[in-house]
Amino acid sequence: MGQMITKPDTNPIIIAVLNLFFFGAAGYFLMGQQKKAIIAAVIWLVVGTLTCGFGYLTAWLFAYDGYLVAQKLQSGQAVGENENGLDFLNAIFKD
């Protein structure tokens, strides 16, 4: 498992908005989940391009996941570099 992240000053709303409007990944960068951010951005770009824009809806998924992870951080919990708020994303974002 990778390094644990602690950022109790994280705002879940800001993380969700950043993930929603900036490649599905900017909020992950802000939280310190760089590897996850890069993977999310690639997924957002590839799926969005291959589906003529419909895949850009993945940003909503990443926004909600970022919100859930940021809530953990805000409550004082430590999270892993690739930890997810949605369990099914564990198939994509692994340590």
Secondary structure as GFF3:
##gff-version 3
##sequence-region A 1 95
A	DSSP	beta_strand	4	5	.	.	.	ID=ss1
A	DSSP	alpha_helix	12	21	.	.	.	ID=ss2
A	DSSP	alpha_helix	26	31	.	.	.	ID=ss3
A	DSSP	alpha_helix	34	50	.	.	.	ID=ss4
A	DSSP	three_ten_helix	54	57	.	.	.	ID=ss5
A	DSSP	alpha_helix	58	74	.	.	.	ID=ss6
A	DSSP	beta_strand	79	80	.	.	.	ID=ss7
A	DSSP	three_ten_helix	87	91	.	.	.	ID=ss8
###
